[in-house]
Amino acid sequence: MAMTVDTTRVPSTNGHDALHRTGIALRGVAAIALGAVAIYFRVYSTLLVGAFAAFAIVDGIVRLVLALRSTGRDKAWLIHALEGVVGIGLGVVAWTFARSLISLTWTIAEWAFGIGVLTIVFAAVTWGRLKDAWLWLLAGILLIALGGAMLWFTLGGLLAPGIALGLFGIVYGGVSLLIAARTHHSQLNP
C-alpha cells in the first residue's frame, strides 16, 4: 500500500496580523503623542493645527495601508480604506484651512464623527468573527463623543479645545494600544 503525503500549505497570515497589530499600535502611539502635545501646548493654535493634521494624515495612511494589505483576506477592508481617505482628507483640510482653535475644533469634530461612524460600522460588520469587536465599538463611540465634546467645548473658551483634544488623544491611543495588545495576546493563546 502506497502512502501519500499532502504537501499543500495553508497560507500563513502571521505577517499580515503582525502588520495589522503594528499599524494599530502606531496609531495608538501617534494619538498619545498628539494628546500630550495638545495638553501641553493647548493655547498655540498653529502648533495644534500642525499636530492634528500630522496625526490625521499618519492615521489615514496607516488605515489605508492596512486596508490595501487586507484585500482578499478581510471583507471589511473597504471600511478601513474609507477611514484612511477620510483621515487623510481632513488632515489636509486642517492643515490648509484651520487657522484658529475654533476652526481646528470644527475640523477635529468632523474627523471624529466620520471616523467614529466608520469604526462602529467596522465593529458591526466584524462582530461575529472578531473576538475584540467590542473594543472597536468602544473606539468608535469614543470618537463620536470626542466630536460632540469638541463642539461643546468650542463654547468654553480657547483652552478647552486643546484640553479636549489632549484627553481624547491619550484615551483613544490607550484603546488602540489595548486593541493591538489583545490581538497579539489572542494570537499567542488561541
N, C-alpha and C positions, 0 to 999 in steps of 0.2 A: 504494500500500500504506500503510495507516494504522499509526502507531506507538502503542503503548500504554505508559503509564508506571505501574509498580506503586507506589502511594503507601502501601501498608501498612507499618507500622513494627513492628520488633521491640521489645517493651517493654524499656526500659533498667533494669538493676538496679544501676547505679552508686551511686545514692542509698542503696539497701539495703546494698550492700557497704561503703560508707563508714560507715554507721551501725554495721554489724557490727564493722568494724575499730575504730571509736571505742569501742564498748562493750567489746571485748576489751582495748583499751589502758587504758580507765578501770578495769577490774577489775585489771589489772596494776599500775597506779599505786596503787590502793587497797590491794592486797596488800603492795606495797613499803612504803607508809606504815605499815600495820599491823605489818610486820616491824620497822621502825625503832623504833616506839613500844614494841613488846613487848621488844626487846632493851634499850632504854634504861631502861624502867620495869618491868623484869622481876619486881620484888617487890611491885608495887602491884596487888593483885588487883582492886580496884574499877575502876581505870583500864583494866586489861587486859580485864575483862569488857565494859566500855563500848566499847573499841576493837574487840574481836572482834564484838560484837553489831552495831556500826555497819558493819563490813566485811561481815558475813554478810548483813545486810539490803540494803546497797547492791549487793553482788554478786548477790543474789537478784532485786532489782528490775531490774538490767541484764539478767540472763539472761531474765527474764520478758518484758521489753520486746522483746528480740531475738527471742524465740520468737513473740510475737504479731505482730511485723513480718514474720516468716518464713513464716507460714501460707500455703500455696499455692505458695511458691517452694521450700521445703525440706521434704522428707519427715521429717526428723529434728527438726522444730520442737517436737514433744511432749517430747522428751528435755530440750531447753533449758527448757521450761516446768516440767517436774518438778524440774530443778535449781533453778530460781528459787523454786518453792514450798518445797522443802527448805531452801534458804538462808534465806529469809525466816522460815520456821517456827523453825529452830534459832537464828536471830538473836534472835527474840522469846523463845525458851526461855532462851537465855543471859542476856539482859537481865533476865528475870523470876526465874529460879531459881538462876543461878550466883552464889553469894555468896563463894566461895573459889577459890583457884587449883586445888584438886583438882576441884571441880565444874565449873569452867571447862574444865579439861583433858579431862574426860569429854565435855562438850558439843562441844568442838572435834573430838575424836576421832569422835564420831557424825557431825558435819557432814562431816569429811574422808572418812569411809567412804562416806557417802551420795552426796556429790558426785563422789567418785573413781570409784565404780562407774558412775554415770550418764555420766561423761565417757568412760570406757572403752567403754561401750555406744555412745555417740555416735561415737567413733573407729571402732568396728567397723561401724556402720551406714553411715558415710560413707567407708569405706576405699577403695573402688574409684573414687570420684568426687571426693574431696577430696585435693588434692595433699599437704597437710601434715597428714594424719590421724595420722601418727606423732607429731607434736607434741602432739596431743590425747591420744593414748595415753600419752605421757610425762607429761603433766599429770595424768592420772587415776592413774597409778602413783605419782607424787609425792604426791598427795592421800592415797592409801591408806597409803603409807609414813609420811606425817605422822600419820595416825590411830594407826598402830602405835607410832610414836615417842612420841606424846603419852601413850599408855597406859603405855609402858615408862618414860618419864621421870617419871611420877607417883611412882614409887618413888625417884626420885633427889633428892628434896627440893624445896623451894618455888622455887628459882631455875631449875631445869631446864625447867619448862613455858614460862616466859617466853622463855627462850633458844630452845627448840624452835619455839615459835610465831613468834619473830622470824626464825629461819633459814628456816622454811617460807615466810613472807610474802615474803621477799626472793627466794628461788629461784622460787616459784610466780609472783610478779609478773614476774620476768625472763622466764620461759617464756611468760607471757601476752603480754608486750610483743613477744617474738620471734614469736609466732603472728601478732599484729597486723601487725608489720613485714613478715614474709614474705608474708602475704596481700596486703598493699599492693604489695609488690615484684612478686609474680607477676601481679597485675592490670596493672601498668605494662608488664611484659615478657612477653607471652603466649608 
